[in-house]
Structure formats: structure tokens, C-alpha cells
Amino acid sequence: MSSVEKWPPATMSHRRVAYPIPTVWFAALAATSGLLLFAWPGSSWRALWLIELLLGCLLVVDALACVSPHRIDVQRELAESVTIGESATLTWLVDNKSSRSGKVTISDSLWPSLHAERRRVSANLASGARLRARTVLRPSRRGRFPLNDVTVRVEGRLRMISRQVAHDVPGGLRVMPAYPSRAEVQRRMRIPRVLEVGLRSIRTSGGGTEFDQLRDFRPDDEFRRIDWSATVRLQRPIVKQYRAERNQNIVLLLDNGRVMAGVVDGVPRVEHAMDAVLGVVQTATKLGDRVGMIAFDRQVRSILVPTNGKSQLGRAAEAMYMLETDYSESAYQVAFNCATARFRRRSMFIVLTDLVESAVEQALLPALPIITRRHLVVVAAVNDPAVDNWAAGAAHQWVGEAYREAAAVNILQQRVRATARLRAAGAVVIDAAPGRLAVELVDAYLELKASGRL
């Protein structure tokens, strides 16, 4: 994601005219001369015409001596993509291809949400000289950001006029979803390899485990793991060691509808869900499982074909970075039918949504049997700590605070009821705090895989 792309030089279908523009210095000179004439006791118009003629001559001479902005070539060097929370360096390459020197100012039309340290650079460029200037971008919003016009202004030697033109410099930047849980997820992947080699922690036998090797008995091993034929043959206790089954299917169903537009801890719910998607993809592919994804709202927006390749994490980010929240009701039935049609093999379906009681009762619960009949289903959501604080029942100074507490208590009760109904329907429910959704979902995936339920 960090490869550098050098965009081609400006290519224009028509030549834009660089008209001369009087500078502030010319305006100041004209104003000063007018004040002097106003204070001069004489009444002759000759002095006025003489000054006006002199100013006009200065403009013409400076315009003729000024370097044409068309002779200034501008290119960009910019990473193809960057993740929210990280920074990217944009480099401008400015070449003076004229035979004269001049003061050159370039101004790039960068998007405000890229939060560039600077958008403008000025320098005196000699003939044939090259300027290499940099700025740092710190994007705060994901999506595709095309970059086109770079305005080039050249100031005349007498500083009376400047000539300006906009160069079309094609380029762009893709801003990927934030992955703030990356360090915590990777830390969990470095825990003793319970799933890779693991085996004593598997609490049930049968499906979901694969034989790995025989090894000597240890005091904390289960007796049912003893291989009696090998024990008799080698005259010492030998146990069977298992490993978690590989190449299992994990399907992430990312809700991008109205219930995911709410802001929790300063971040939309869908962004918390995207963080969890990236965490599960990274963990599952590391363990050899195939991970796919469907993003949906009132219709299916993107589908990620399941695979266990190392590039799947980047593909997941690619599938999500252009999503815009749809403020209509989410079509769970459409998404679940699409998922079951594409993923027929038994899988773990992880539905990332919100536990709004009305949406759960009216839309999610009626559609849930489509996937619970054959698949293991996990419903994951992020809760709002502000609601918990409002429901805590602190002392009230205003009547409105009492109403707010009552509303918060009601919301929490609705959330508990929605969770209970989903569990009764056969789903595993995770309701995590902000910043913990990815970690708790990864923990649930590891536990379900280790227990053989997948």
C-alpha cells in the first residue's frame, strides 16, 4: 500500500492563457503616486499623465520579461494509498524549462480532509533548475481523492505583474479504513500457539480438529488423548497432538445501513466494524482459514471472494474504503440469501451490525434462520459508553438530565432484550466497547475454532 507512484507530466488538450495580473506591489505603487499627486500643490495634468504612462511602461516591460508559466513543469510523487491514522508524503517536482529565472509559486488543489501541512510552495528558480518540495498528508476520511489542478504563478522581475495558469496534473490518493487494533490483534497472534500446534486447549474432540503428531505425555494432558498402541510399543505414555483444522470458511457480513451511521466515541459505528473486519481477516488468514466478506445496506455493495492468501487483508481494505453509509434500512434477507448462495460450505458467518431492538426484531431476526440452519452465526456490535454513563444515575441538577437518564436506561434494556432474542435464535452475540470490538471478535473466533464448533 505504500508504493510510490510518479504521475505523468501535465498534458492539456488546449493551452490555457496566462494573462498578466497586477501584483500588490503595483497596487501599492499606484496608490502612493496618487496620494503624492493629491498632496502636490500644482494643478497640471501633465504630471498625472506622466506617472500613468510610467506605470503602464513598467507593466509592459515586466510582462515581457516574466517567465511564462507554461514553461514551468510540475509533477507529483505520491503513495498510491494510505491508512487513516497514518501519514503520507506528497512531493512536488517543479522544473523551470525557460531560459530565464523567476520567482515561482505553486498551489495544489488538495482536499481539506487530507489535512496537508501546506498546499503552496514559493521559490526563485534559475533557468533549468528543479525544485523538490514536500508536504505531509494526514487524512481523516477514507475514500478516493482525485488530485488534478496545480496552479503555477510566476512573478515578474520588477514585481509589478504575475502570470498564472492551472496545470492539469492527474493523480490521486486512496485512503483506506483505519485499523487501530492492529497491534493488539498481532499481539494475540503471538500468544503460545494453541491453535497452530495446540491441542491441549481443545475441549471437545471430533470435528474442527486435525491430527498433527504423537508426543510424550505431559502432566497436564488429558487421558483421553493417550494413544495406547503407541504407548505399548514405546513403553512410555504417548498422546495424540491435534491442530486446529485449516481451510475453514469465515464470512464477514458488514452492515453499511442506517443503524451503522451513529457516532460512538467520535467514530461512526461502521468504522469500528471495519476495524473488526481487518482484525478477523488478518488472524484467520494467518491460521490458514479462508475469509470472505459481503458489505450491504439496502442492497449488496461489495463481495470479497474467500481465500487465505496473505494479500486478503489488502483486498478487504480495498473492498471497504469506498463505502458510503446508506441511510435506509438494511436488507438482511437479501444479504443472507446472497451469502448462502455463494458460500454453501459450512462457515462461520459474522454479522457486524448494531443491536437496535426495533431493527433486530423487524429485520434481523426474521432473516436469521437463513444462515443459522447450516452455519455458525456470530452477531457483533459496539456499544456506546456515553449511554452507560447517562444511565449510571449521578445527581441531577436539571430536569433534562433525569429524562436523559431514563432514556439511557430504556436503551440499555432494549439492547439486553435484543441480545437475548438473538442468542435464543442460535447466534453468538458480542457487544463490545469502542476499541474492543476487533479484539473481542478475534477472541471469539479463536475460542469457537478451538472448541471445534466451526
N, C-alpha and C positions, 0 to 999 in steps of 0.2 A: 504493500500500500504506500510505500514511501519512495518509490522510484521517481526519478526526476524526468520531467518531460519538457523538452525545449520546443516551444511553439514556433511555427514558421513566421518569417517576417511579414510585415504588413502587405497585403495585396488588395488593391481597391479597384472596383470596376469602373469608377470615374474619379477624376482628380478634383479634390476639394480645393476651393480657392482660399488662399491665406491672405485675407485683407489686412492692411496695416491698421493697428489700433493705437490711438494716442495713450501714452502712459501717464501715471500720476505725476511724474516729473514734468511732463509737458503742461499738464493742467496747472501745476504749481507755478511754473514759469509764466504762463499766460495770465494767471490771477495776479501775480506780483507785478507784471508790467501794467496791468490795468489799474492797480492801486497807485502805482507811481504816476501814471498819466492823470489820474484823478486828482492827485496832490500837486501836480505841476501847475504853476500859476498861468502858464501860457494858454492860448486858445487856438493854436494852429492845429489843423488836422493832419499836417504832414508827418508829424511825429507818430501819430496813431497808425497811419498807413505804413510808415517805415517799419514800425515794430511788427505789425501784422505780416508784412512781406518777409521780414527776417524770420519770424516764427514758421511761416509757410516753407521758406527755403530750408530751414532746419529739418522740418518733417520730411521733405522730399529727399534730401541728402541722406538722412538716417534710414529712410525706407529703401533707398537704392543700395546702401551699404549693408543692410541687415541680411543675415543668412536666411535663406528660405527654409521654413520648417519641413518642407518636403524632402530636404537633403539630410534630415535627421532621421536615422533609422532606429526603431525601438523593437525590442524583443523581450519576451518574458521567459524565465525559468521557474517552474513551479511544480511541486509534487502533484501527482495525479489525484491523491486523496489524503484526507487527514481525519482523525477521530476527534469528536467533541471532547474537550478537556486537554487535548494536545495542541501543539503549535506547529505551524508550517512556515517556511521561509520562502518569500517571493523575491526574485532577483530581476531587476531591470537591466538590460544591456542597451545602452544608448550610444550610437555611433554618429560622429559628425563627418559626413561624407562630402562636405563642401570644401572649397579652397580657402575659406576664411574662418576665423574664430568668432565665438559669440557666447552670450550667456543663454543657456538652455534650461527651461523648466518643463518637467513632465508631470502630468497629473493623471493618475489612474482611476478609472470609474469602478472602484471596489465596493462590494455590497456592505452596508453598515453592519450586518450581523457577523461579518468576518472579523470585525474589531482589529483593523490594521493599525500598527503603531504609527504609520504615516502613509499618506497617499500621494505626496508630492515631493519631488526632488529638484533642486536647482544646482547648477554648476557652470563654470566657464570652461567651454570645450574648445581646444585648439583644433586646427584643421587635421582631420584624420584621427582624432583622439577618440577613445572609448571610455565611457563611464559605466561602472558596475556598482549599482546601488541595491540595497536590500531593505526589506521591511518584514516584520513578523506578523503572521495572521493567527488569531486565536478565535476560531469560530464558536458561536454559541447556539447555532441551529443547524440541524442536519439537512441534507438535500444537495441538489446540483446547482452550482453557482457559475453561470457563464460569465466570462470576462471578455469584453470587446474593445471599446474605445480607450485609447490613451491620448490625451490632449498634449500637444507639443507647442510650447510658446518660446519664441526666440526674441530676445531684446536687442534693439539696435545699439551700435557703439556709443551714440550720443545720448541714449536712454530716453529719446523722445517718443519713439514708437516701438511697438512689438508686433510680431506676426504670429498668428496662431492657427493651428489646424488639428483636426482629430484623426489620428491613425487608427485603422481597423486592425487590431492585433488579436486574432482569435485565440481563445484559451478557455480555461475553466477549472473549477475545483469541485471535487465530490467530498462532502462532509458526511462521515459515517456515524452511526449511533454511538453514544458513549458506552464505555464498558468499565465502569468504576469498580466492579467486583473482580476484575481480572486477577489481582494479586491474591485475594482470598481464595478464589477458585483454584489457582495454581498451587497455593499452599496445601489445599486439601488433596490435590493430586500427588503431592509428595509424601503424604501420610503413609505408614507401613502398608505395603501393597496387599491389602486384604482382598481386593478383587482381582488383581493381576495374578497373584500366586495363591492367594488367600484361602481360605479354605476352612480354617477352624471357626471363623466367624459366621459361616453359612449355617443357619439354624435349621434348615429343612433340607432333606435330600430330594433327589429326583430332578424334575425339570428346572432349567435355569442354571445347572452346573455341569461342568465337563471334567472328566478325569485328567489330571495333569501328570502325576508321578507318584511313586512309592517313596516313603522316607521312614526314618526311625521314629518310634513312638516318643512323644514328649508328655510330661506330667499333666499338662492342661488339655490334651487331646481327648476327644470323645471316643468311648469304647466301640461305638457302632462303626467308626471309621477303620477299625483294625482289619487288615487283610490276613485272614487266618492261614490261608495256603502259603503266603509268603512268610508269615511268622514261623510256621512249622519248618519250612525249607531253610530259612536262615537262622533258626534257633534264637531269634530275638524279636520283640514286638515291632511289627511294621504296620504303618497306617497308610491309607489312600489319601492322597492330597488332590484337591479339586481346585479348579479355577472357574471364575465366572464365565458363563457362555458368551462367546463373541458373536458378532454379526447379527445382533438383535435389532429390532426396529424401534426407533424413538421418533414420534411425530409431534411437532410443536404446532399448536393452533393458536395463532396470535390474533386476539380481538382488537380491531382497529376502529371500533364504533364509538357511539356517543358516551357509553359508560367509561371509556378509557381516556376521555378528554380532560377529566378533572385533574387538578394540580395537587400533588402530595409532596410536601417538603420542598416546594419550589420547582418541582419537575412533574410534567404530565405522567399519568399512570402508564401510558403506553411506552414511555421511555424506560420506566422501571422494568416493564415486561421485556423490552428489547435487551436490556442488560441481562435478564434471566435467560433469554434465548441464547445469547452468546455464551453464557456460562455453561449451560447444558450441552451445547454443541461442542465446545472445547473439551469438556470432560468425557462425553460419550464417544467421540471420535478417538480420543486418547485410549479408551478401553476397547476399541475395536468394534463399537456398535455403529449401525447406520442411522443417521439423523436426517430427517426431512422437516419441512415447515410449510404451513399454509397460513397466509395472512388474509384476513377477511373483515368486512363490515357488513354492508347490505348485499355485497357480492364478494366473490373470491378475488383478491387483488394480486397475489403472487404465490407461486408454488416453487418450493425448493426440493428438487429430486433427492431422495435419501442416498447417502453414501458415507463412508467412514474415512475418506481421504483427508489429508492434512489441510487442503485448501477449502474445506467445507466451512470453516469459520469465516473466511473472507467472503464466500458465496452467501452466507447468511446475512452478513452486514450489507452486501450488495442488494439482497432481496428486500431489505427493510429501509434503506436510507432515503428512498423517495416516497415513502408512505406519508400521506396526509390524512389526519383524523377525519373520518366521516361522521357528521353529527346526526345521522339517522340510526335507527335501531339495528342491531347486528342480527344477521340471518344465520343463527347457529345451525338450523336444519340444513341449509344449503351447504354450509362449510363442512358439516359432519358427513353428509352424503358424498360430497366430493372427496373427503378424506378416505372414507371406507371404500369408495370405488377405486381409488388409486393405490391404497395400502391394504391389500387383502390379507396379508400375513399378520398374525397376532402381533400387536405392537403396544407400546406404552404411549397413549395419547395424553399430552399435556396441554390443557386449555388455559390460556393466560387471559383472564378477564377480570371483572370486578364483581363482588358479592352484593350487588344491589338486589334487595328482596324481590321487588317487582319484576326486574329483568330475569332473575333466576326462576321465579315461578311461571312467568308468562312465556319465556322464550327458551331458556337454557334447559330446565327440567323436562319439558315435553320432547326436546330433541336429544336428550342424553341417552335414551335407550338405543339409539342408532349405533353408538360406539361402545356402550357398556356390555352389549350382548356378547362380544367376542374379545374386546380389548381391555387392557388395564387403563383406567382413566384417572388422571390427576387434574384437579382444578386448582389453579394458583392465582392469588390476588395479593395486592399490597394494601394494608390498612393505613388510616390517617391518624398519626399521633395527636394532631390538634383536636380531633373529636374525643379521643381518650382524655385529654386534658380538660376539655369543656365538661365532660361527664364526671370528672373527679369530685365535683361538689365543693369547691372552695367558697369562701364567704363572698356574698354578693353585695355590691354597692348600688346596683341599678336593676330595675325590673327586667330589662332586656337580658341581663346575664342569667337570670333564673329561667327565662324562656329558652335561652340558648342551651343551658344545661339539660333541660327536659328534652329538647330536640336531639341532643347528642346521645342521651341515654336511649331514646327511641331508636336511633340509627344503629347503635351497638346491638340492641336486642334484635332488630331486623337482621343484622349481619349474622348473629348467632343462629337464628332460625333458618336462614338461607344455608348456612354451613351444615346444619343438622339434616336438612332435606337432601342436600347433595350427597352426604355420607350415607343416608338411608337408601339413596338411589344407586349406591355402589361405587361412588367416586372417593378418591383420597383427596382431602382438601387441605391446602396450605394457605394460611392468611398471615403474611409476614409484614414486619415493619419496614419502612423505607430503608433501602440499602442492604436489606437482609433477604430479599426475595430470591435473588440468584443463588445465594449460599444455601438457604434452606431447601430450595428446589433441587440443587445438586445433591444435598444430603439425602433427600427423599429418594432420588433416583438411585443413589448408591445403596441405600438400605433395601429398596424394593428389588434391586438386582441381586444383592447378596442373599436375600431371603428366598430367592427362586420364584417370586411371584410374576416376574416378567417372562 
